[in-house]
Amino acid sequence: MTWRVSLITSAAPWVQLHFDIGNMMRWGVAEHWAQVLGKRSVKLDVKEYDLDRAMNEGMRKDFDKPLGEGSIHWPAVRAELAKINFSGWAAAEVKAGDWDYLADVSQRMDRVLDL
């Protein structure tokens, strides 16, 4: 994994990426990855991750928690994004649902991103 981080951080400044906050929890702490990837992050894929479920029920269950109710320390992620003045896109990477579900996802996105 170290070579991947050094490859990203030493790449030309025009190299940009989507920062998948939930996926990064499998490999460390999301706010740390926000710091490492820095200004190269131009889009956020937002989903929750649950470390306890992953450890107890398996890796396929780790994304089953509603946004804002898992293991991601959202205030720390927001703080790191603020340090790089992030102003790109953010997309909720969640299951499909009806209007009520989507309204709930929208409210949760507002809460975790402090909008």
C-alpha positions in Angstrom: 0.0 0.0 0.0 2.9 2.4 0.7 3.9 2.4 -2.9 0.4 3.4 -4.0 0.4 6.4 -1.6 3.8 7.6 -2.8 2.8 7.1 -6.4 -0.3 9.3 -5.9 1.5 12.0 -3.8 4.4 12.2 -6.2 2.4 12.2 -9.4 2.1 15.3 -11.6 -0.2 18.0 -10.2 -2.8 17.4 -12.9 -3.5 13.9 -11.6 -6.9 14.1 -9.9 -9.2 11.5 -8.3 -12.5 10.6 -6.7 -12.1 10.2 -2.9 -14.4 7.4 -1.8 -14.7 8.1 1.9 -16.3 4.8 2.9 -13.9 2.6 1.0 -10.9 4.3 2.6 -12.0 3.0 6.0 -11.0 -0.5 4.8 -7.4 0.7 4.5 -7.1 3.1 7.4 -8.8 6.2 8.6 -10.9 8.3 6.3 -9.6 11.7 7.6 -6.0 10.5 7.1 -6.7 9.7 3.5 -8.3 13.1 3.0 -5.0 14.6 4.2 -2.8 12.3 2.1 -4.8 12.8 -1.1 -5.2 16.5 -0.5 -6.0 18.8 -3.4 -6.0 15.9 -5.8 -9.5 15.0 -4.6 -12.0 16.6 -6.9 -15.1 14.5 -6.2 -16.3 12.8 -3.0 -18.1 9.4 -3.0 -20.0 9.5 0.3 -21.1 6.3 2.0 -20.8 4.9 5.5 -18.6 2.2 6.8 -19.0 0.1 9.9 -15.8 -1.4 11.3 -17.6 -3.5 13.9 -19.8 -5.2 11.3 -16.9 -5.8 9.0 -15.0 -7.5 11.8 -17.9 -9.5 13.1 -20.1 -10.3 10.1 -17.6 -10.0 7.2 -16.5 -7.5 4.6 -19.8 -7.6 2.7 -21.7 -6.2 5.7 -19.5 -3.2 6.3 -21.5 -0.7 4.1 -24.9 -1.6 5.5 -25.2 1.2 8.1 -27.1 4.4 7.2 -25.0 7.4 6.5 -23.8 9.1 9.7 -24.3 6.0 11.9 -21.1 4.0 11.3 -17.4 4.3 12.1 -16.4 7.3 10.0 -15.4 10.3 12.1 -17.2 12.9 10.0 -16.1 16.0 11.8 -12.5 15.0 11.3 -13.1 14.3 7.6 -14.8 17.7 7.2 -11.8 19.4 9.0 -9.3 17.8 6.5 -11.5 18.7 3.5 -11.6 22.3 4.9 -7.8 22.4 5.1 -7.6 21.8 1.3 -10.5 24.1 0.6 -12.5 21.3 -1.1 -15.2 22.7 -3.3 -15.8 19.8 -5.7 -18.7 17.4 -6.2 -20.1 15.0 -3.7 -22.3 12.0 -4.6 -24.1 9.7 -2.2 -23.1 6.1 -3.0 -26.1 4.4 -1.5 -28.7 1.8 -2.4 -31.7 3.0 -4.5 -35.0 3.7 -2.8 -38.3 5.6 -2.9 -38.7 9.4 -2.4 -38.8 9.1 1.4 -35.6 7.2 1.5 -33.9 9.6 -0.9 -35.1 12.6 1.3 -33.5 10.8 4.3 -30.2 10.3 2.4 -30.2 14.0 1.4 -30.7 15.0 5.0 -27.9 12.7 6.1 -25.6 14.1 3.4 -26.3 17.6 4.7 -25.5 16.4 8.3 -22.3 14.5 7.6 -21.0 17.2 5.2 -22.3 20.0 7.5 -24.2 21.8 4.7 
